[in-house]
Amino acid sequence: MPLLSVPKEVAVGTAMLGVAFATGMLAGRRYPSLGFGTPSGMIGKNSPIRQYILDHSLREHPVLKKLRLLTAEHPWGRMMVSCEQAQLMANLVKLIKAKKVIEIGVFTGYNALNMALVLPDNGRVVACDINEDYAKIGRPLWKEAGVEHKIDLRIKPAIQTLDELLANGEAETFDFAFIDADKENYNEYYEKCLRLIKKGGLIAIDNVFWNGKVLKPRKDDLAAQSIHRLNEKLLRDARVNISMLPVGDGVTLAFKL
Ligand SMILES: C[S@@+](CC[C@H](N)C(=O)[O-])C[C@H]1O[C@@H](n2cnc3c(N)ncnc32)[C@H](O)[C@@H]1O
């Protein structure tokens, strides 16, 4: 039996999104999803190969699954990171034996929970968002999973939180960062995370394809411009090794040298 069958479970969210797309509500914004970051990505969200990927690789903690399904009911449920991408990040966090991680853009906290589940008991996720209402959806499930104590939620603009961490002497003390908030600030997030991450640490940058709009960013699409500029900069950035992966809406992994 498939672990995840693409959608009955998400029917409500999907129907609401249908309306949102039709009315142009999401135009120019991330096409997040329950399971896939973009409808026109490398592998379509409902494509058989994606279903195969899920059927043959997804090992989702039951509480994570609960949060995914709950998030799917939210009108903005598609903002959630895809489950296979989250699993990749959990594996990376484990691989590098991370203790301190940062998430920029928490939403309902699926990936914050995902990372907290694989951190040691004294590990910490500094979880940055501006909207506490979203996180309120996930918090009871962080508790249910027994990892609430590992998630340090900071409700304020992420740049402010990153500056506070730096001012607090936490430069070069983090192992991993996931950048997934407002795209216009991606370069600032990257630069600050690079200072906060230890050598050998890793920064994962989400939505680097921006639904294909980075191919020819329109002048009035500030998000596409910003992501494209960062993609170009990363290609030449001698401070990191990189891999740009066609997972979800594109993820770049930057390994600090
Ligand atoms: C794509 S969602 C994050 C999804 C999340 N990583 C997950 O695991 O599902 C983007 C989030 O960034 C937050 N955000 C937007 N602007 C922000 C800012 N300036 N500082 C912090 N968070 C911000 C939004 O409130 C939203 O929850």
The ligand as an SDF file (V2000), in Angstrom:
LIG
                    3D

 27 29  0  0  0  0  0  0  0  0999 V2000
    7.1720   28.9120    2.4170 C   0  0  0  0  0  0  0  0  0  0  0  0
    6.6910   29.2370    4.0170 S   0  0  0  0  0  0  0  0  0  0  0  0
    7.7790   28.2420    4.9830 C   0  0  0  0  0  0  0  0  0  0  0  0
    7.4880   26.7630    4.9190 C   0  0  0  0  0  0  0  0  0  0  0  0
    8.1920   25.9650    5.9840 C   0  0  0  0  0  0  0  0  0  0  0  0
    9.6150   25.9960    5.8360 N   0  0  0  0  0  0  0  0  0  0  0  0
    7.7190   24.5180    6.0970 C   0  0  0  0  0  0  0  0  0  0  0  0
    8.4110   23.6790    6.6400 O   0  0  0  0  0  0  0  0  0  0  0  0
    6.6320   24.1900    5.6530 O   0  0  0  0  0  0  0  0  0  0  0  0
    7.3160   30.8600    4.2350 C   0  0  0  0  0  0  0  0  0  0  0  0
    7.1670   31.4580    5.6260 C   0  0  0  0  0  0  0  0  0  0  0  0
    8.0080   32.6230    5.7040 O   0  0  0  0  0  0  0  0  0  0  0  0
    7.4000   33.5190    6.5890 C   0  0  0  0  0  0  0  0  0  0  0  0
    7.9910   34.8640    6.3770 N   0  0  0  0  0  0  0  0  0  0  0  0
    7.7010   35.7520    5.3900 C   0  0  0  0  0  0  0  0  0  0  0  0
    8.4330   36.8570    5.5400 N   0  0  0  0  0  0  0  0  0  0  0  0
    9.2120   36.6770    6.6360 C   0  0  0  0  0  0  0  0  0  0  0  0
   10.1960   37.4580    7.3150 C   0  0  0  0  0  0  0  0  0  0  0  0
   10.5390   38.6790    6.8870 N   0  0  0  0  0  0  0  0  0  0  0  0
   10.7930   36.9420    8.4100 N   0  0  0  0  0  0  0  0  0  0  0  0
   10.4550   35.7060    8.8490 C   0  0  0  0  0  0  0  0  0  0  0  0
    9.5380   34.9150    8.2570 N   0  0  0  0  0  0  0  0  0  0  0  0
    8.9190   35.3910    7.1660 C   0  0  0  0  0  0  0  0  0  0  0  0
    5.9220   33.4170    6.2640 C   0  0  0  0  0  0  0  0  0  0  0  0
    5.1480   33.8820    7.3620 O   0  0  0  0  0  0  0  0  0  0  0  0
    5.7610   31.9080    5.9910 C   0  0  0  0  0  0  0  0  0  0  0  0
    5.3330   31.2290    7.1360 O   0  0  0  0  0  0  0  0  0  0  0  0
  1  2  1  0
  2  3  1  0
  2 10  1  0
  3  4  1  0
  4  5  1  0
  5  6  1  0
  5  7  1  0
  7  8  2  0
  7  9  1  0
 10 11  1  0
 11 12  1  0
 11 26  1  0
 12 13  1  0
 13 14  1  0
 13 24  1  0
 14 15  1  0
 14 23  1  0
 15 16  2  0
 16 17  1  0
 17 18  1  0
 17 23  2  0
 18 19  1  0
 18 20  2  0
 20 21  1  0
 21 22  2  0
 22 23  1  0
 24 25  1  0
 24 26  1  0
 26 27  1  0
M  CHG  2   2   1   9  -1
M  END
$$$$
